[in-house]
Amino acid sequence: MSVYISNTPLEKLYTEDYYLWLENTLELLKQHQVENLDWQHLIEEIEALGNEQRRKVKSYLRQLLIHLLLYQYWTQEKDYCSKGWKDEIGNFRYELELLIESQTLYNYLIEQVDEVYTKARKQTIRQTELAASTFPEKCSFTIEDIVNSDFFPE
């Protein structure tokens, strides 16, 4: 199916009808008409896409680490909440697994674990109101633990 190429300059179309800009840009790429591309916005969009993927890795990792910490250390709530925490751990692992099919994003995950763990630990301390000493200062979960769908800390 061929997409209609608008007579509106792509630079203007970008601000007036983003979806039509996408369709036109895609069609131009398919037709190898690189001379007609809106290079400035195309570069911005590709950069934004990469940034969004990295942001998702950090976000899912943070949520996963929070729930692993809750599951392991918030013993007063474990009987009541462990099933929900397990469900959330599974959901965040699944979303993370989809992203880290990319070797680049998997490497990014590895690079970010320490920084993200620090933030997840702080949030978990605030949420549980447990003493900071309850939670290890450094991440005790390996990358293999983090992505292993069968791992739940005991």
Solvent accessible surface area in square Angstrom, and as a share of the most:
residue,aa,sasa,rsa
1,M,225,1.00
2,S,89,0.58
3,V,33,0.19
4,Y,145,0.55
5,I,62,0.31
6,S,18,0.12
7,N,140,0.72
8,T,44,0.25
9,P,83,0.52
10,L,18,0.09
11,E,97,0.44
12,K,111,0.47
13,L,7,0.04
14,Y,42,0.16
15,T,109,0.63
16,E,106,0.48
17,D,63,0.32
18,Y,94,0.36
19,Y,148,0.56
20,L,46,0.23
21,W,1,0.00
22,L,68,0.34
23,E,50,0.23
24,N,1,0.00
25,T,5,0.03
26,L,92,0.46
27,E,14,0.06
28,L,6,0.03
29,L,74,0.37
30,K,127,0.54
31,Q,76,0.34
32,H,152,0.68
33,Q,57,0.25
34,V,73,0.42
35,E,129,0.58
36,N,77,0.39
37,L,10,0.05
38,D,2,0.01
39,W,126,0.44
40,Q,122,0.54
41,H,28,0.12
42,L,20,0.10
43,I,92,0.47
44,E,77,0.34
45,E,42,0.19
46,I,107,0.55
47,E,105,0.47
48,A,52,0.40
49,L,111,0.55
50,G,24,0.23
51,N,81,0.42
52,E,62,0.28
53,Q,47,0.21
54,R,92,0.33
55,R,129,0.47
56,K,65,0.28
57,V,0,0.00
58,K,56,0.24
59,S,35,0.22
60,Y,54,0.21
61,L,0,0.00
62,R,68,0.25
63,Q,40,0.18
64,L,0,0.00
65,L,0,0.00
66,I,3,0.02
67,H,26,0.12
68,L,0,0.00
69,L,0,0.00
70,L,2,0.01
71,Y,10,0.04
72,Q,45,0.20
73,Y,49,0.19
74,W,46,0.16
75,T,91,0.53
76,Q,127,0.56
77,E,57,0.26
78,K,43,0.18
79,D,148,0.77
80,Y,190,0.72
81,C,31,0.19
82,S,29,0.19
83,K,149,0.63
84,G,38,0.37
85,W,19,0.07
86,K,82,0.35
87,D,71,0.37
88,E,61,0.28
89,I,0,0.00
90,G,34,0.33
91,N,84,0.43
92,F,30,0.12
93,R,5,0.02
94,Y,123,0.47
95,E,60,0.27
96,L,1,0.01
97,E,62,0.28
98,L,85,0.42
99,L,21,0.11
100,I,23,0.12
101,E,141,0.63
102,S,45,0.29
103,Q,118,0.53
104,T,103,0.60
105,L,20,0.10
106,Y,59,0.23
107,N,67,0.34
108,Y,36,0.14
109,L,0,0.00
110,I,80,0.40
111,E,122,0.55
112,Q,26,0.12
113,V,12,0.07
114,D,100,0.52
115,E,77,0.34
116,V,3,0.02
117,Y,2,0.01
118,T,61,0.36
119,K,105,0.44
120,A,0,0.00
121,R,35,0.13
122,K,109,0.46
123,Q,58,0.26
124,T,0,0.00
125,I,34,0.18
126,R,165,0.60
127,Q,92,0.41
128,T,12,0.07
129,E,153,0.69
130,L,33,0.16
131,A,66,0.51
132,A,49,0.38
133,S,106,0.68
134,T,48,0.28
135,F,4,0.02
136,P,39,0.25
137,E,135,0.61
138,K,156,0.66
139,C,26,0.16
140,S,67,0.43
141,F,13,0.06
142,T,69,0.40
143,I,29,0.15
144,E,120,0.54
145,D,34,0.17
146,I,0,0.00
147,V,40,0.23
148,N,68,0.35
149,S,74,0.48
150,D,122,0.63
151,F,48,0.20
152,F,51,0.21
153,P,5,0.03
154,E,150,0.67
